[in-house]
Amino acid sequence: MTRDTKTEADKNGSAEQFINVELADLAVTFGLPAKRFQEELAKFGWGMILDEANRLAHMDEFDRMTELRKQNKERVRQDVHPTWAHLVQAAKEFLPHLASRVPGTPTTPPDRLTGYVYVLFDGITGLSKIGHTKTAGRRQRAQMGGHGSPIVNVVNVKVADCLAAETQCHEHFAQYRTNGEWFSAQLEEIIQYVDTELDWLGADYENQETLEHYIHHCQSGNREEAKAVLRKGRSRHSRFKPTSGGQAWGDI
Protein backbone atom coordinates (compact mmCIF):
# COMPACT_ATOMS: atom_id res chain seq x y z
CA MET A 1 0.00 0.00 0.00
CA THR A 2 1.27 3.40 -0.90
CA ARG A 3 0.38 7.03 -0.65
CA ASP A 4 1.77 10.04 -2.51
CA THR A 5 3.24 12.95 -0.56
CA LYS A 6 5.04 16.17 -1.39
CA THR A 7 8.77 16.32 -0.75
CA GLU A 8 10.44 18.49 1.92
CA ALA A 9 12.04 20.56 -0.81
CA ASP A 10 8.59 21.71 -1.92
CA LYS A 11 7.45 22.73 1.55
CA ASN A 12 8.17 26.41 0.99
CA GLY A 13 7.77 26.42 -2.77
CA SER A 14 4.81 27.15 -4.95
CA ALA A 15 4.85 23.98 -7.01
CA GLU A 16 3.62 20.78 -5.42
CA GLN A 17 5.45 17.60 -6.35
CA PHE A 18 4.08 14.27 -5.23
CA ILE A 19 5.93 11.05 -4.58
CA ASN A 20 4.93 7.49 -3.77
CA VAL A 21 5.20 6.47 -0.13
CA GLU A 22 5.40 2.77 0.61
CA LEU A 23 4.87 0.79 3.77
CA ALA A 24 8.47 -0.28 3.18
CA ASP A 25 9.60 3.35 3.50
CA LEU A 26 8.32 3.49 7.07
CA ALA A 27 9.86 0.09 7.77
CA VAL A 28 13.28 1.47 6.83
CA THR A 29 12.70 4.57 8.97
CA PHE A 30 11.92 2.35 11.97
CA GLY A 31 14.91 0.15 11.20
CA LEU A 32 12.75 -2.96 10.83
CA PRO A 33 12.46 -5.69 8.20
CA ALA A 34 9.49 -4.93 5.97
CA LYS A 35 7.69 -8.14 6.94
CA ARG A 36 8.07 -7.40 10.65
CA PHE A 37 6.73 -3.87 10.18
CA GLN A 38 3.83 -5.24 8.17
CA GLU A 39 3.00 -7.53 11.10
CA GLU A 40 3.10 -4.59 13.51
CA LEU A 41 0.69 -2.62 11.31
CA ALA A 42 -1.68 -5.58 11.05
CA LYS A 43 -2.73 -4.97 14.66
CA PHE A 44 -4.64 -1.81 13.73
CA GLY A 45 -4.27 -1.23 9.98
CA TRP A 46 -2.39 1.11 7.64
CA GLY A 47 -5.49 3.25 7.22
CA MET A 48 -5.42 4.39 10.85
CA ILE A 49 -1.91 5.76 10.40
CA LEU A 50 -3.02 7.63 7.28
CA ASP A 51 -6.03 9.09 9.11
CA GLU A 52 -3.84 10.20 12.01
CA ALA A 53 -1.33 11.79 9.62
CA ASN A 54 -4.19 13.71 8.01
CA ARG A 55 -5.40 14.84 11.44
CA LEU A 56 -1.92 16.08 12.36
CA ALA A 57 -1.67 17.96 9.07
CA HIS A 58 -4.99 19.74 9.66
CA MET A 59 -3.94 20.63 13.21
CA ASP A 60 -0.78 22.26 11.87
CA GLU A 61 -2.79 24.17 9.28
CA PHE A 62 -5.19 25.38 11.99
CA ASP A 63 -2.23 26.56 14.10
CA ARG A 64 -0.77 28.35 11.07
CA MET A 65 -4.01 30.19 10.38
CA THR A 66 -4.39 31.10 14.06
CA GLU A 67 -0.89 32.58 14.15
CA LEU A 68 -1.56 34.65 11.03
CA ARG A 69 -4.75 36.00 12.59
CA LYS A 70 -2.85 37.03 15.74
CA GLN A 71 -0.37 38.92 13.58
CA ASN A 72 -3.18 40.55 11.57
CA LYS A 73 -1.76 39.04 8.40
CA GLU A 74 -3.74 37.95 5.39
CA ARG A 75 -4.98 34.42 5.83
CA VAL A 76 -5.14 32.25 2.72
CA ARG A 77 -6.37 28.72 3.18
CA GLN A 78 -4.30 26.04 1.51
CA ASP A 79 -5.00 22.49 0.51
CA VAL A 80 -3.89 20.33 3.41
CA HIS A 81 -1.65 17.36 2.66
CA PRO A 82 0.25 15.32 5.26
CA THR A 83 4.02 15.63 5.14
CA TRP A 84 6.54 12.87 5.66
CA ALA A 85 6.99 14.17 9.21
CA HIS A 86 3.24 13.79 9.83
CA LEU A 87 3.31 10.21 8.60
CA VAL A 88 6.31 9.27 10.74
CA GLN A 89 4.77 10.97 13.80
CA ALA A 90 1.48 9.12 13.27
CA ALA A 91 3.30 5.80 13.06
CA LYS A 92 5.24 6.60 16.24
CA GLU A 93 1.99 7.32 18.09
CA PHE A 94 0.53 3.96 17.10
CA LEU A 95 3.80 2.10 17.67
CA PRO A 96 5.18 3.74 20.85
CA HIS A 97 7.33 0.71 21.63
CA LEU A 98 9.21 1.33 18.37
CA ALA A 99 9.34 5.15 18.46
CA SER A 100 12.89 5.27 19.83
CA ARG A 101 14.14 3.51 16.69
CA VAL A 102 13.32 6.54 14.52
CA PRO A 103 16.25 8.96 13.98
CA GLY A 104 15.82 12.65 14.77
CA THR A 105 15.67 13.52 11.07
CA PRO A 106 14.39 10.44 9.24
CA THR A 107 15.29 10.22 5.57
CA THR A 108 12.46 10.70 3.13
CA PRO A 109 11.24 8.19 0.51
CA PRO A 110 13.21 9.77 -2.39
CA ASP A 111 16.36 8.56 -0.61
CA ARG A 112 15.15 5.00 -0.87
CA LEU A 113 14.77 2.47 -3.64
CA THR A 114 11.53 0.62 -3.03
CA GLY A 115 11.04 -1.60 -6.07
CA TYR A 116 11.39 -5.12 -7.39
CA VAL A 117 14.01 -7.81 -7.77
CA TYR A 118 13.20 -9.99 -10.76
CA VAL A 119 14.50 -13.25 -12.20
CA LEU A 120 14.46 -13.90 -15.94
CA PHE A 121 15.25 -17.40 -17.21
CA ASP A 122 16.57 -18.43 -20.62
CA GLY A 123 15.48 -22.02 -21.11
CA ILE A 124 17.74 -22.44 -24.15
CA THR A 125 20.99 -21.58 -22.35
CA GLY A 126 19.88 -22.44 -18.81
CA LEU A 127 21.05 -19.02 -17.57
CA SER A 128 19.12 -16.76 -15.21
CA LYS A 129 19.25 -12.99 -14.97
CA ILE A 130 18.81 -11.34 -11.56
CA GLY A 131 17.97 -7.66 -11.88
CA HIS A 132 16.16 -4.81 -10.14
CA THR A 133 13.59 -2.26 -11.26
CA LYS A 134 11.47 0.49 -9.75
CA THR A 135 8.42 -0.55 -11.77
CA ALA A 136 6.37 -3.75 -11.76
CA GLY A 137 7.19 -5.04 -15.23
CA ARG A 138 8.36 -2.46 -17.77
CA ARG A 139 12.05 -3.40 -17.68
CA GLN A 140 11.27 -7.11 -17.73
CA ARG A 141 9.01 -6.77 -20.77
CA ALA A 142 11.66 -4.74 -22.63
CA GLN A 143 14.34 -7.35 -22.00
CA MET A 144 12.07 -10.26 -22.87
CA GLY A 145 11.15 -8.58 -26.15
CA GLY A 146 14.74 -7.79 -27.10
CA HIS A 147 16.37 -11.10 -26.16
CA GLY A 148 17.58 -13.43 -28.89
CA SER A 149 15.68 -16.41 -27.52
CA PRO A 150 12.37 -16.72 -25.64
CA ILE A 151 12.87 -15.98 -21.94
CA VAL A 152 10.45 -16.10 -19.05
CA ASN A 153 10.01 -13.78 -16.08
CA VAL A 154 10.01 -16.40 -13.32
CA VAL A 155 9.43 -14.13 -10.34
CA ASN A 156 9.18 -10.49 -9.21
CA VAL A 157 9.46 -9.69 -5.51
CA LYS A 158 8.79 -6.28 -3.99
CA VAL A 159 11.42 -5.09 -1.52
CA ALA A 160 12.22 -1.93 0.45
CA ASP A 161 15.60 -1.43 -1.29
CA CYS A 162 15.70 -3.16 -4.66
CA LEU A 163 19.33 -2.22 -5.35
CA ALA A 164 20.54 -3.65 -2.04
CA ALA A 165 18.46 -6.81 -2.53
CA GLU A 166 19.83 -7.28 -6.04
CA THR A 167 23.38 -6.85 -4.76
CA GLN A 168 22.70 -9.41 -2.04
CA CYS A 169 21.64 -11.95 -4.68
CA HIS A 170 24.58 -11.16 -6.96
CA GLU A 171 27.05 -11.63 -4.12
CA HIS A 172 25.46 -14.92 -3.06
CA PHE A 173 25.64 -16.36 -6.60
CA ALA A 174 28.93 -14.65 -7.54
CA GLN A 175 30.68 -17.95 -8.36
CA TYR A 176 28.01 -18.63 -11.00
CA ARG A 177 28.22 -15.26 -12.76
CA THR A 178 28.75 -15.66 -16.50
CA ASN A 179 28.16 -12.17 -17.86
CA GLY A 180 26.85 -9.04 -16.16
CA GLU A 181 23.67 -10.03 -14.33
CA TRP A 182 23.45 -13.53 -15.83
CA PHE A 183 24.15 -16.58 -13.68
CA SER A 184 24.51 -20.32 -14.33
CA ALA A 185 23.17 -21.41 -10.92
CA GLN A 186 20.21 -23.80 -10.97
CA LEU A 187 16.94 -21.92 -11.38
CA GLU A 188 15.45 -23.75 -8.40
CA GLU A 189 18.30 -22.54 -6.18
CA ILE A 190 17.82 -18.94 -7.27
CA ILE A 191 14.06 -19.06 -6.71
CA GLN A 192 14.52 -20.61 -3.28
CA TYR A 193 17.08 -17.98 -2.28
CA VAL A 194 14.89 -15.10 -3.43
CA ASP A 195 11.89 -16.58 -1.65
CA THR A 196 13.58 -17.32 1.68
CA GLU A 197 16.41 -14.80 2.02
CA LEU A 198 14.99 -11.53 0.69
CA ASP A 199 12.78 -9.44 2.97
CA TRP A 200 9.98 -9.07 0.45
CA LEU A 201 6.54 -7.49 0.81
CA GLY A 202 4.94 -9.37 -2.05
CA ALA A 203 5.85 -11.88 -4.75
CA ASP A 204 4.54 -12.58 -8.25
CA TYR A 205 5.51 -15.99 -9.69
CA GLU A 206 5.09 -17.35 -13.18
CA ASN A 207 2.38 -20.00 -13.40
CA GLN A 208 4.04 -23.35 -12.62
CA GLU A 209 2.40 -25.22 -15.50
CA THR A 210 3.45 -22.55 -17.99
CA LEU A 211 7.01 -22.60 -16.66
CA GLU A 212 7.29 -26.40 -16.88
CA HIS A 213 5.97 -26.51 -20.47
CA TYR A 214 8.27 -23.65 -21.47
CA ILE A 215 11.35 -25.43 -20.06
CA HIS A 216 10.33 -28.71 -21.72
CA HIS A 217 10.11 -27.11 -25.18
CA CYS A 218 13.38 -25.23 -24.67
CA GLN A 219 15.19 -28.43 -23.72
CA SER A 220 13.71 -30.08 -26.81
CA GLY A 221 15.10 -27.25 -28.94
CA ASN A 222 11.65 -26.07 -30.03
CA ARG A 223 11.82 -22.29 -29.70
CA GLU A 224 8.53 -21.61 -31.46
CA GLU A 225 6.61 -23.89 -29.10
CA ALA A 226 8.37 -22.26 -26.14
CA LYS A 227 7.25 -18.83 -27.39
CA ALA A 228 3.72 -20.11 -27.92
CA VAL A 229 3.56 -21.44 -24.36
CA LEU A 230 4.58 -18.04 -22.97
CA ARG A 231 2.06 -16.20 -25.15
CA LYS A 232 -0.70 -18.55 -24.05
CA GLY A 233 0.35 -18.21 -20.42
CA ARG A 234 0.24 -14.41 -20.58
CA SER A 235 -3.28 -14.51 -22.02
CA ARG A 236 -4.49 -16.79 -19.21
CA HIS A 237 -2.59 -15.43 -16.22
CA SER A 238 -2.27 -11.73 -15.37
CA ARG A 239 1.36 -10.77 -14.67
CA PHE A 240 3.42 -7.69 -13.90
CA LYS A 241 1.01 -6.38 -11.28
CA PRO A 242 2.38 -4.35 -8.35
CA THR A 243 2.38 -6.51 -5.23
CA SER A 244 0.76 -3.77 -3.12
CA GLY A 245 -1.75 -1.06 -3.90
CA GLY A 246 -1.33 2.69 -3.77
CA GLN A 247 -2.75 5.98 -2.52
CA ALA A 248 -1.68 9.59 -2.97
CA TRP A 249 -0.10 12.27 -0.63
CA GLY A 250 1.40 15.81 -0.37
CA ASP A 251 4.08 18.10 1.25
CA ILE A 252 6.49 15.56 2.67
Secondary structure, 3 states (H helix, E strand, C coil): CEEEEECHHHCCCCCCCEEEEEHHHHHHHCCCCHHHHHHHHCCCCHHHHHHHHHHHHHHHHHHHHHHHHHCCCCCCCCCCCCCHHHHHHHHHHHCHHHHHHCCCCCCCHHHCECEEEEEEEECCCCEEEEEEECCCCHHHHHHHHHCCCCEEEEEEEEECEHHHHHHHHHHHCHHHEEECCEECCCHHHHHHHHHHHCCEEEEEECCHHHHHHHHHHHHCCCHHHHHHHHHHHHHHCCCCCCCCCCCCCCCC
